[in-house]
């Protein structure tokens, strides 16, 4: 999935940085994370319609003091080039990001064999570190401390939080987003298309297609709210829901 994230980030960067001038839109993009159910969703990864790997998205609901947290974790394997782990914490009530951890091991001819970030949001800043491992055994570490605008979300909200946006058919809504692997702030814009029906391995679903950058996801419009399919606009890459199951509690 790293190359998919690269595609999304590249498209987002092409939209340019956040503008602080001009009037705010009448309706901004929002994510109601309280609507996300605790679930473990398994997807097949397809490239040119051929099965190439698997992704598991898991959502856990936790309470820490007075704060309710959505813990989203992702593991995937794309044959034969990468294995990755991804974990974010999100404030269930405000919809805002709290932390982001990502680790990928690459099995390619390039010099880079590992990429990792470990970030959190504190006092209006994203802070933490990034690490890159190379074939010579060296680990290159860089510190992160970047100011973000109020209301900023992680840029991958367009995937794992897509099912709980406030978008209605015909809407084009935006919010500032932070691209974790580039240390940059951009604009996440979601365009809601017309409702339709899709059939995937897990069944048939009434969905709302949401387009963002060069990608489209299909999200259910009734509970349980979830993503059931995603695809690049050129149709080369897609993922489809295979099954949903009970949560496997993560390690503390």
C-alpha positions as CSV (number, residue, x, y, z in Angstrom):
1,X,0.0,0.0,0.0
2,X,3.0,2.3,0.2
3,X,2.8,3.1,-3.5
4,X,-0.9,3.9,-3.1
5,X,-0.1,6.3,-0.3
6,X,2.6,7.8,-2.5
7,X,0.0,8.3,-5.3
8,X,-2.4,10.0,-2.9
9,X,0.3,12.2,-1.4
10,X,1.6,13.3,-4.8
11,X,-1.9,14.2,-5.9
12,X,-2.5,16.1,-2.7
13,X,0.8,18.0,-3.0
14,X,-0.2,19.0,-6.5
15,X,-3.2,20.9,-5.0
16,X,-0.8,23.2,-3.2
17,X,-0.5,24.3,0.4
18,X,-3.4,25.4,2.6
19,X,-4.4,29.0,2.0
20,X,-5.1,31.2,5.1
21,X,-6.8,33.9,3.0
22,X,-10.3,34.2,1.6
23,X,-13.6,33.2,3.1
24,X,-14.1,29.7,4.5
25,X,-16.4,27.4,2.6
26,X,-20.0,27.2,3.9
27,X,-19.6,23.5,4.7
28,X,-16.3,22.0,5.7
29,X,-15.3,18.3,5.5
30,X,-15.9,16.6,8.8
31,X,-15.5,13.1,10.2
32,X,-17.9,11.7,12.8
33,X,-15.7,9.0,14.2
34,X,-18.3,8.1,16.8
35,X,-20.1,6.3,13.9
36,X,-17.2,3.9,13.3
37,X,-18.0,0.4,14.6
38,X,-15.5,-1.8,16.3
39,X,-14.7,-4.3,13.6
40,X,-12.0,-6.2,11.7
41,X,-12.3,-5.9,7.9
42,X,-10.3,-8.0,5.5
43,X,-9.7,-6.9,1.9
44,X,-8.2,-8.4,-1.2
45,X,-5.7,-6.2,-3.1
46,X,-6.0,-6.4,-6.9
47,X,-3.7,-5.1,-9.6
48,X,-5.1,-5.2,-13.1
49,X,-7.8,-7.4,-11.6
50,X,-5.3,-10.0,-10.4
51,X,-5.1,-10.8,-6.7
52,X,-1.8,-9.6,-5.4
53,X,-2.1,-9.4,-1.6
54,X,-4.3,-8.7,1.4
55,X,-5.1,-5.8,3.8
56,X,-6.7,-6.0,7.3
57,X,-8.3,-2.8,8.7
58,X,-9.2,-3.0,12.4
59,X,-11.0,-0.4,14.5
60,X,-11.0,-0.7,18.3
61,X,-12.8,1.7,20.7
62,X,-11.0,2.6,23.9
63,X,-11.6,5.0,26.8
64,X,-8.7,6.7,28.4
65,X,-9.8,9.0,31.3
66,X,-12.4,11.3,29.8
67,X,-11.2,10.7,26.2
68,X,-12.7,8.2,23.8
69,X,-10.2,6.9,21.3
70,X,-10.6,5.1,18.0
71,X,-7.5,2.9,17.5
72,X,-7.1,2.0,13.8
73,X,-4.5,-0.5,12.8
74,X,-3.6,-1.9,9.4
75,X,-1.4,-4.7,8.3
76,X,-0.9,-5.7,4.7
77,X,1.2,-7.7,2.4
78,X,1.7,-6.8,-1.3
79,X,3.5,-9.6,-3.1
80,X,6.4,-9.6,-3.6
81,X,7.6,-6.2,-2.6
82,X,6.5,-5.0,0.9
83,X,5.1,-5.8,4.3
84,X,3.7,-2.9,6.4
85,X,2.1,-2.1,9.7
86,X,0.1,1.1,10.4
87,X,-1.5,2.3,13.6
88,X,-3.3,5.6,14.4
89,X,-5.1,6.9,17.4
90,X,-8.0,9.3,16.7
91,X,-10.2,11.3,19.1
92,X,-13.6,9.7,18.8
93,X,-15.6,12.8,19.8
94,X,-13.7,15.6,18.1
95,X,-12.7,13.6,15.0
96,X,-9.1,14.9,15.3
97,X,-5.9,12.8,15.0
98,X,-3.8,12.0,18.1
99,X,-0.9,9.8,16.9
100,X,0.4,7.9,13.8
101,X,2.9,5.0,13.6
102,X,3.9,3.4,10.3
103,X,6.6,0.8,9.5
104,X,7.2,-0.9,6.2
105,X,9.9,-3.4,5.1
106,X,10.7,-3.3,1.4
107,X,11.9,-6.2,-0.7
108,X,13.1,-4.3,-3.7
109,X,16.4,-3.6,-5.5
110,X,16.5,-0.1,-4.1
111,X,18.9,0.9,-1.3
112,X,16.1,1.7,1.1
113,X,14.8,-1.4,3.0
114,X,12.8,0.1,5.8
115,X,10.8,3.3,6.4
116,X,9.1,4.3,9.6
117,X,7.5,7.2,11.3
118,X,6.3,7.7,14.9
119,X,4.3,10.9,15.3
120,X,1.8,12.6,17.7
121,X,-0.1,15.8,17.9
122,X,0.7,18.1,20.8
123,X,-0.2,21.8,21.3
124,X,-0.9,22.5,17.6
125,X,2.2,20.7,16.4
126,X,3.0,17.3,14.9
127,X,6.1,16.0,16.8
128,X,8.1,12.8,16.7
129,X,10.6,11.2,14.4
130,X,11.1,9.4,11.0
131,X,13.6,6.6,10.4
132,X,14.9,5.2,7.2
133,X,17.0,2.0,7.0
134,X,19.4,1.2,4.2
135,X,21.1,-2.0,2.9
136,X,24.4,-1.0,4.6
137,X,22.7,-1.4,8.0
138,X,22.5,2.3,8.8
139,X,19.4,3.9,10.3
140,X,18.9,7.5,9.4
141,X,16.7,9.4,11.9
142,X,15.1,12.9,11.5
143,X,13.2,14.7,14.2
144,X,9.8,16.3,13.4
145,X,8.2,19.4,14.9
146,X,5.7,21.1,12.6
147,X,2.9,23.6,13.2
148,X,-0.5,22.5,11.8
149,X,-3.7,24.6,11.3
150,X,-6.6,23.9,13.7
151,X,-8.8,21.1,12.5
152,X,-6.0,19.3,10.5
153,X,-6.4,15.6,9.9
154,X,-4.0,12.9,8.7
155,X,-4.1,12.7,4.9
156,X,-5.1,9.0,5.0
157,X,-8.5,9.9,6.5
158,X,-9.6,9.7,2.9
159,X,-9.3,5.9,3.2
160,X,-9.9,4.7,6.8
161,X,-12.3,7.4,7.9
162,X,-14.1,7.9,4.6
163,X,-17.2,6.0,5.7
164,X,-18.1,8.7,8.3
165,X,-17.8,12.0,6.5
166,X,-20.5,14.6,6.4
167,X,-20.5,14.5,2.6
168,X,-23.8,14.2,0.7
169,X,-24.3,13.5,-3.0
170,X,-23.0,16.4,-5.0
171,X,-20.9,17.9,-2.2
172,X,-17.2,19.0,-2.7
173,X,-15.8,19.4,0.8
174,X,-12.3,20.2,2.1
175,X,-10.2,20.2,5.3
176,X,-6.5,20.8,5.9
177,X,-4.5,17.5,6.0
178,X,-1.0,16.6,7.2
179,X,1.0,14.2,5.0
180,X,3.0,12.1,7.5
181,X,5.8,10.9,5.3
182,X,6.4,14.3,3.8
183,X,6.1,16.7,6.8
184,X,3.8,18.9,4.8
185,X,0.3,20.4,5.1
186,X,-2.1,20.3,2.2
187,X,-5.8,20.2,1.5
188,X,-7.9,17.0,1.5
189,X,-10.9,17.5,-0.8
190,X,-13.6,14.9,-1.1
191,X,-16.2,14.9,-3.9
192,X,-19.4,12.9,-3.3
193,X,-20.8,11.3,-6.4
194,X,-24.3,9.7,-6.8
195,X,-25.4,6.7,-4.7
196,X,-25.0,3.4,-6.4
197,X,-24.8,-0.4,-5.6
198,X,-21.7,-2.5,-5.8
199,X,-21.0,-6.2,-5.4
200,X,-17.8,-7.4,-3.8
201,X,-16.8,-10.8,-2.3
202,X,-18.5,-9.9,1.0
203,X,-21.8,-9.2,-0.7
204,X,-23.9,-6.4,-2.3
205,X,-24.0,-2.9,-0.7
206,X,-25.7,0.4,-1.3
207,X,-22.9,2.9,-1.3
208,X,-21.9,6.5,-1.8
209,X,-18.8,6.9,-4.0
210,X,-16.3,9.4,-2.7
211,X,-13.5,10.7,-4.9
212,X,-10.4,12.3,-3.6
213,X,-7.2,13.0,-5.6
214,X,-6.8,10.0,-8.0
215,X,-8.8,7.5,-5.9
216,X,-12.4,6.6,-5.3
217,X,-13.8,4.7,-2.3
218,X,-17.3,3.2,-1.9
219,X,-18.8,3.6,1.5
220,X,-22.0,2.3,3.0
221,X,-24.8,4.7,3.8
222,X,-26.4,2.7,6.6
223,X,-25.0,1.1,9.7
224,X,-22.5,-0.4,10.1
225,X,-20.6,2.4,8.3
226,X,-17.6,1.0,6.4
227,X,-15.5,1.1,3.2
228,X,-16.3,-1.8,1.0
229,X,-14.2,-1.0,-2.1
230,X,-11.5,1.4,-3.3
231,X,-9.9,1.9,-6.7
232,X,-7.6,4.2,-8.6
233,X,-9.5,6.2,-11.2
234,X,-7.6,4.4,-14.0
235,X,-8.8,1.0,-12.6
236,X,-5.2,-0.4,-12.3
237,X,-5.4,-0.8,-8.5
238,X,-8.3,-1.8,-6.3
239,X,-9.2,-3.4,-3.0
240,X,-12.5,-5.1,-2.1
241,X,-14.0,-6.3,1.2
242,X,-13.7,-10.0,1.7
243,X,-15.2,-10.4,5.2
244,X,-15.8,-8.6,8.5
245,X,-15.1,-10.2,11.8
246,X,-14.8,-9.5,15.5
247,X,-11.9,-7.4,16.7
248,X,-8.7,-9.1,17.8
249,X,-7.5,-7.0,20.7
250,X,-4.2,-5.3,20.1
251,X,-1.2,-5.5,22.3
252,X,-1.1,-2.7,24.9
